C-alpha cells in the first residue's frame, strides 16, 4: 500500500512487543481482545475494560508533521477508546518471511475509522524472524463496534487466526 504517512515506533517498544506477543502471529488459535483460545483448545479470559494505557508511537506525515498515537495489541486486553480525529494503531505479531499475513477483515467499526498506513517491520534478517505489522487509523466518526483482523497462511484463503478489537470513538 502506498501512503504518505509512516509509523516509527521506538526500538525498545518494538522489542518489548515482540517479547510479549511473539505467539500472537504464530497461528493455531484465535483470540479477541480479552479472550484467547490456544491450539490445545484451552481458553483464557482477561478483563476487556476500557483503558487508554496502550503504548504510544509517533506518526510522521509526509509534510514532516508528527503526532502521538496509541498502539493497541491483542495481548493487552484493552478496548480501543479514542476521540474523533485521533490517530491510533493496531500492532500484530507476524513473521512475514514465512508467508503468513494479517489483513483487516472488516468489523462493525470499519466505517468509524480510516486506514491511513500499513507498515511491516522484521526484527531480524533470518528467514522466519519475528516482526510486526502495524495498521494506523484516524477516528473519523463517532460510535462503537469492532475491528476484525485475520491471519492467512501462505496460499490459503482460510484464516488460521482471528483477532477482534472493541472500538469506541467519542466526541472530543
C-alpha positions as CSV (number, residue, x, y, z in Angstrom):
1,X,0.0,0.0,0.0
2,X,1.4,3.4,-0.9
3,X,0.9,6.0,1.8
4,X,2.1,9.5,2.7
5,X,2.3,8.5,6.4
6,X,4.8,6.3,8.0
7,X,4.9,4.9,11.5
8,X,8.1,4.9,13.5
9,X,8.0,3.0,16.8
10,X,10.9,3.2,19.2
11,X,13.2,0.2,19.1
12,X,12.6,-0.6,22.7
13,X,8.8,-0.6,22.2
14,X,9.2,-3.0,19.2
15,X,11.4,-5.4,21.2
16,X,9.0,-5.4,24.1
17,X,6.1,-6.0,21.8
18,X,7.9,-9.0,20.2
19,X,8.7,-10.5,23.6
20,X,5.2,-10.0,24.9
21,X,3.3,-11.0,21.8
22,X,5.6,-13.4,19.9
23,X,3.0,-16.1,19.8
24,X,0.1,-13.8,18.6
25,X,1.1,-14.2,15.0
26,X,2.0,-17.9,15.0
27,X,-1.5,-19.2,14.1
28,X,-3.0,-22.2,15.7
29,X,-5.7,-20.4,17.7
30,X,-8.0,-17.4,17.7
31,X,-8.3,-14.5,20.1
32,X,-10.3,-11.5,20.8
33,X,-9.2,-8.6,23.0
34,X,-9.6,-10.2,26.3
35,X,-10.2,-13.9,25.2
36,X,-7.7,-16.3,23.7
37,X,-8.1,-19.9,22.6
38,X,-4.8,-21.7,22.0
39,X,-4.0,-24.7,19.8
40,X,-4.9,-27.2,22.5
41,X,-8.3,-25.6,22.9
42,X,-7.7,-24.0,26.4
43,X,-9.3,-20.6,26.7
44,X,-8.1,-17.8,28.9
45,X,-10.0,-14.7,29.6
46,X,-8.8,-11.3,30.9
47,X,-10.9,-8.3,31.6
48,X,-11.5,-6.2,28.5
49,X,-12.2,-3.0,30.2
50,X,-12.0,0.4,28.5
51,X,-8.5,1.8,29.1
52,X,-6.1,4.2,27.5
53,X,-2.9,2.6,28.9
54,X,-1.8,1.4,25.4
55,X,1.8,2.1,24.3
56,X,2.4,5.1,22.1
57,X,4.1,5.6,18.8
58,X,4.9,8.7,16.7
59,X,3.1,9.0,13.3
60,X,5.1,11.2,10.9
61,X,3.2,12.6,8.0
62,X,4.8,13.4,4.6
63,X,4.9,17.1,5.4
64,X,7.0,16.3,8.5
65,X,4.2,16.9,11.0
66,X,4.2,14.4,13.8
67,X,1.6,13.3,16.3
68,X,1.4,10.8,19.1
69,X,-0.7,7.7,18.5
70,X,-1.8,5.0,20.9
71,X,-0.8,1.5,19.9
72,X,-3.1,-1.5,20.8
73,X,-2.1,-5.2,20.8
74,X,-4.3,-8.3,21.2
75,X,-2.3,-9.4,24.3
76,X,-3.1,-6.2,26.2
77,X,-6.8,-7.0,26.8
78,X,-7.7,-3.4,26.0
79,X,-10.7,-1.8,24.4
80,X,-9.8,0.9,21.9
81,X,-11.2,4.2,23.2
82,X,-10.4,7.2,21.1
83,X,-11.8,10.6,20.3
84,X,-12.9,11.9,16.9
85,X,-9.9,12.9,14.8
86,X,-7.4,10.9,17.0
87,X,-4.8,8.7,15.4
88,X,-4.2,5.2,16.8
89,X,-2.5,2.0,15.6
90,X,-3.1,-1.8,15.9
91,X,0.1,-3.8,16.1
92,X,0.1,-7.6,15.4
93,X,3.0,-10.0,15.6
94,X,3.9,-11.8,12.3
95,X,6.8,-13.4,10.5
96,X,6.3,-12.0,7.0
97,X,9.1,-14.1,5.5
98,X,7.1,-17.3,6.4
99,X,4.3,-16.1,4.1
100,X,1.7,-15.6,6.9
101,X,0.0,-12.3,6.5
102,X,-2.6,-10.3,8.6
103,X,-5.4,-8.4,6.8
104,X,-8.2,-6.3,8.2
105,X,-11.3,-8.4,7.6
106,X,-13.9,-5.7,8.4
107,X,-15.9,-5.4,11.5
108,X,-18.7,-3.0,12.5
109,X,-16.2,-0.2,13.4
110,X,-14.7,-0.2,9.9
111,X,-17.0,2.8,9.0
112,X,-15.8,4.7,12.1
113,X,-12.1,4.7,11.2
114,X,-9.9,5.4,8.1
115,X,-6.9,3.3,7.4
116,X,-4.0,5.7,6.9
117,X,-1.0,3.4,6.8
118,X,0.1,-0.2,7.0
119,X,3.7,-0.9,7.9
120,X,5.6,-4.2,8.2
121,X,8.8,-4.5,10.2
122,X,11.0,-7.5,10.8
123,X,13.2,-7.9,13.9
124,X,15.9,-9.7,12.0
125,X,17.2,-10.7,8.6
126,X,17.0,-14.5,9.0
127,X,14.1,-16.3,7.3
128,X,11.2,-16.7,9.8
129,X,12.4,-13.8,12.0
130,X,9.6,-12.4,14.1
131,X,8.3,-9.0,13.3
132,X,5.1,-6.8,13.4
133,X,2.6,-5.4,11.1
134,X,1.1,-2.1,12.2
135,X,-2.2,-0.7,10.9
136,X,-2.6,3.1,11.6
137,X,-6.1,4.6,11.7
138,X,-7.7,8.0,12.2
139,X,-11.0,8.0,14.1
140,X,-13.4,9.6,11.6
141,X,-16.9,9.1,13.0
142,X,-18.5,8.7,16.5
143,X,-19.8,5.3,17.5
144,X,-18.7,1.9,18.6
145,X,-18.2,-1.5,17.1
146,X,-15.4,-4.0,16.3
147,X,-12.3,-4.2,14.1
148,X,-11.6,-7.7,12.9
149,X,-8.2,-8.9,11.6
150,X,-7.4,-12.4,10.1
151,X,-4.1,-14.1,9.6
152,X,-3.7,-16.2,6.5
153,X,-1.1,-19.0,5.8
154,X,0.7,-18.8,2.5
155,X,-1.6,-19.6,-0.4
156,X,-4.6,-20.1,1.7
157,X,-8.0,-18.4,1.6
158,X,-8.9,-19.7,5.0
159,X,-7.8,-17.7,8.1
160,X,-5.6,-19.5,10.6
161,X,-6.1,-16.9,13.4
162,X,-8.6,-14.1,14.1
163,X,-8.2,-11.1,16.4
164,X,-11.1,-8.8,17.3
165,X,-10.8,-5.3,18.9
166,X,-13.8,-3.5,20.5
167,X,-13.6,0.2,19.3
168,X,-15.3,3.2,20.7
169,X,-15.0,6.7,19.2
170,X,-16.4,9.7,21.1
171,X,-16.6,13.4,20.6
172,X,-13.5,15.3,21.8
